[in-house]
Amino acid sequence: MPKRYPPEFRRKVLDLVASGRRVAQVAADLDISDQTIYAWRRQELIDSGQMPGTTSADNAELVAARRRIAELGAQVAVHRRAAELLKESSTPQGDTRRSR
């Protein structure tokens, strides 16, 4: 799993790059990948509307929706299994008498 950096750190890194420092130098000084900085800069351009793509807010909403869908799917599976078990236990087996 990729290492997570706090938003404040990301902001400071992007400010350093915006002030004219080279991405490679900032990456070396802070011991992070230059590709990480490029990804952050790209996402910043998307969030500010300068580039097309999914914004951070939209992405967070999608992640939350997918998580909720997975939870609901698990709940449905549990309910289906419970219904199957109740159906099996309520079916008389071997009872040949007719009900009145």
N, C-alpha and C positions, 0 to 999 in steps of 0.2 A: 504494500500500500504506500502511495506517495506520502512524503512528509508534509504536514500541514504547517503553514506559517500564519501568524496572526495578521489580521487586516492592517493593523498599524505598521507592521514590518513591511508588508507589501507596498503600502502607500509611500513609506520612506524610500524604498528601493526605486519605485517609479518616479519619485521626485528627483532622486539623484540622476536617473537617466534623462529626465526631462530638462535638468539643469545643464546637460551637455556632456556628462560623463559617459564614457563608452560602456556598453552592456558587458563586454568581456571583462573590463576592469572592475566594474561593480560586482560581477559574479565572482571573480577571483578574490576580491577584498572581503566579501561576505560569505565565501565558501558555499555558494549555491550555483545551480546550473544556469548557464546563460539561456537555455531553452525555457527554463521556468520564468525568467524575466520576460522573454519574448511572449510567452503565453499570457502573463499578467498584463502586459502592454496591449496585446490584442484584445483581451477581455475588457480592458478599460475603454478601448475605442468602441467596442460593441455597446458597452453600458452607456457611453456618452452619445450614442446614436451616429457616430462617425463611420461606422462599419456595420454591415448587416450581420445578423446572427442572433442567437438566444442570449438575452441579458441574464445577469446573475440572479435578479429577482425572479424572472420567469423560470430559470433553471431550478432555483430553490423550490418554487411552487410545483414544478414537475416531479422533483424528487419526493416531495411530501405526498403528492397524489399517487405516485407509484407505490410508495410505502403503504398508504391507506388501502389501495387496491389489493396489495398482497395480504394485508391483515384481513380484509373482507373475504378474500378467496379462501384463506385458512379457516375462517369462521364458517363459511358455507360448507367446506369439506367436513368439518366437525359435525355440523347439523345433519348433513346427508348421512354420515356414518351412524349417528345416533338414531335417525329415522329407520335406517336399515336394521339396526339392532333391536329397536322396539317392534318393528314389523315381524322379525324372526321370533321374538319371544312371545308375541301375542297370537301367533298361528298355532292352533292345537295340532299336536302330532300324535298319531296313533289313536285318537279318539274316534270311535266308530259310532257312538251314540248320536242320534239326531236330537237337535234342540227342539223344544216344544213351542 
